[in-house]
Each structure stands twice: as C-alpha cells, then as structure tokens.
Amino acid sequence: MGVQEKSLRVYDTKKTFFSKIGTTFGKIFGSSKAGVNNFVVNAKRNTAIKNYKKYLKASSGKEDLLEKTFENSFTIYLESIDELIINAIYKKVTLGTATPFEREALSKYYTVIHTKENDLDEYKIRKQIYLLDLDYNLLREMEKNKLLNEFMPLYLYKMERFYKGLLKRYSMLLTEKSSQVKENVVFDSIFKALEEYVEEIIPLEENKDEGLLKDYSEYETYSVGKLDQIDTIDKNMILLGISRRKFVHSLPLVVSERCYQKLLQDVRDTIVDSKIDRKIEGAYQLFIKLVEQYYDRLLSVKIYWDNNDEKKAFNLFKEKKDALKDIKAKSGIQEYERQKQILYIRTDISNMERYKIADKNEAILQFYRTRLVNLGDMRQLKNYIAITHGKFRGGKLEKGALEHEKAC
C-alpha cells in the first residue's frame, strides 16, 4: 500500500482556530508519548460511542437501522485514525522527528499492511484491531479515565467481534486442503489470536465464569519469562480450553479437535526428542493432562460423529474413565493414578492406529510400551534371536559369526 504525503497549510497567527490545532498537534506528538490523537479523532470517536449507546437501547423494530448507523460511524472513526497515521506520523518518521512511540506505531502499522499480500480478509480484520487498539492505548496513556469508561463497552464489543471473525477465518483455512507446513502456520495463527485476546481483552472484561477465571489464572503463570517447548504446549492447551468457553462458534468443534490433535502430536514429539529425564517426565505428565482436557472439554460434548468407530471408541473410553472413580474410592489415589495412565496410554495407541499414524510414531509407541511395563500392564519379552553364520566341521563352528536380529 502506497503512502501519500499531503501538504499542510501554515497560518502565521496565534489566536486563530488553526493555531489551536497546531498547539494540539504539538502536545499530541511531543515527548510525552501520548501518541496519535487529535480533535478529529475525538469527534468521530464520540459520535461512534453515542451511536453505540443508542443501538444498545434500540426499541423493537429499530435495531437494524441503529446498528447500521453505529457501524457507519464506527467505520468513519477508524478511518480518521488511519488518515492521521498517514498524514502525521509517517511524515514525522520521514523527517526524523518522531518519538519512539510513533516509530513503533508506524512499524506495527506496516506489519499489518503486509498481511494484505497473503490474505485480504485477514488484513481487513487485523487493520481494524490495530487501529482500535492504538486509540485505546493512547487514551490510557493520556489517563483520560472518564472518556475511557465511556469508550470501554464499545471497545470490548468490537474487539470480541473482530477476534471471532479472525478465528472464523483461520477455521475456514484449516478446512481447506493444504500442505502440512501451511497447516502448521494456520495452527500458529489460531493460538496467536487466542493469546492476544486472553492477554489484552479478558483482563478488561467483567467475567463471573469461575471456570474461565481459573483458566486465566493458569495462563498468567506463562505470561512472563522464556518458555520451553513443554511450557508452550501447556500454554496453548490452556488457550484452547479458554476458547471452548469464549469462542465455541467461531472456533468450531471440528477445528478445535484438530487443534487438540496437533497438541497431542507436539507432546509426543517432545517426549521422544527430549534427552533429559526430567523433561521427558514433564512432557509425559503434560500428555496425561492434555488427554484429560481433550476428552472432558471436547469429546464429551460432541454430538455428531462422522465415524461410528470413533464414537464407539469414545463410549468405551468413557465407561472405563467413569469406572476409575470406583477404583479411587476402593483402592486409593495411587491405584487410581496407575489405572488412569494405563487407560490414557492405551487409548492414544488405539487412536494412532485408527488415524494410521502409528507407523510414523514408532519411537513414542516404544516409550508407551515401556511405560505400560513399568505400570505392570505389560510384560517385557526378549525381542531378539541369535543367529550364527559359518561352516560346521566335526560339530564345531569354524570362521563363524554371531549376530542378533529382531524377532518381530
């Protein structure tokens, strides 16, 4: 997208209307980092807020008309921010007089613009998110608390809709046939969008959902510091759990299921690739946690099954999982945990065989077998036979060799 510079008129007077504008711009783009805002944006924002309030109070039969009026004013409001970036910040960066805040704002602006090359629909949503978020953060920087309170309902309403639209877009891309590399990019985009919403928007909402608050509290433990592979998978699992509460329709069950399967494969790979026992054990415990969430939050509410074998497998799993409660009551927590691990491992082995990915995951299958042996669910047998090569003379082997080959 090209950026055009527009000439500015300069009025040599101290008390005209235009000099007041100049003074305002001086305050806006000063060292205070208050950022991109002026009286035009203020006016358009106020109009959008006013129309949003009218829309919320719309009487029966007038909802569509007032919604259209609000949406039009909101579009004009965002366009005013967009224009100011092009006409003011761009020129300041070009002249070398921009503040660090302004330079960062322009850098993020062009990052958003860049998405237009790959996906026009994503670009349109991303740009609106950027512009709205920029104005919100500027109001917060300027500590305009009264205006912020009036602006907040509109901000949260629109942000939720934007992120729902973004997740719907990614969901549609994931249902299209594409390479594994492209699919992984879409998975990353889904988790990135969820993280943005959880990080920036949820803390501003007045949530009374105890489950959501618990999930968010778990997420906060990963909001600072450097994350390793295990931490990243765990964080994404929490985000996926939150999505089952906030974005059920935007991130359909079939897409969420694929996200869970992606995380399961990630944790399998982590178990196999880790060289340190502590990390292997950490990844294994995460596997147990992930399987539990996958079945409790997704499969347990699944109504329509494309494959009858999958439905039967889930019902069998559910029966065995429910039976664990009796084991816990009769035999204690230790036996309960042992039986639970056996159930989850065997279920994952069955799933890999059903989805025909077992051949590509021989290393994790070997890990599972070893675990089942340690849990007392499987006996270990020697898996090799000895074969001798050479010539026998007088009952003795001459110039022979002893080799070992896999028995099966």
Secondary structure, DSSP 8 states (H G I E B T S, - for coil): -------------SSSHHHHHHHHHHHHTSTT---S--HHHHHHHHHHHHHHHHHHT--TT-HHHHHHHHHHHHHHHHHHHHHHIIIIIHHHHHHT---HHHHHHHHHHHHHHHGGGT-HHHHHHHHHHHHHHHHHHHHHHTT-HHHHHHHHHHHHHHHHHHHHHHHHHHHHHHHS---HHHHHHHHHHHHHHHHHHHHHTGGGS----HHHHHHHHHHHTTSSS---HHHHHHHHHHHHHHHHHH-TTTS-HHHHHHHHHHHHHHHHHHHHH--SHHHHHHHHHHHHHHHHHIIIIIGGG----S-HHHHHHHHHHHHHHHHHHHHHHHH-HHHHHHHHHHHHHHHHHHHHHHTT-SGGGHHHHHHHHHHHHHTTSS-----EEEEEEEEEETTEEEEEEEEEEE--
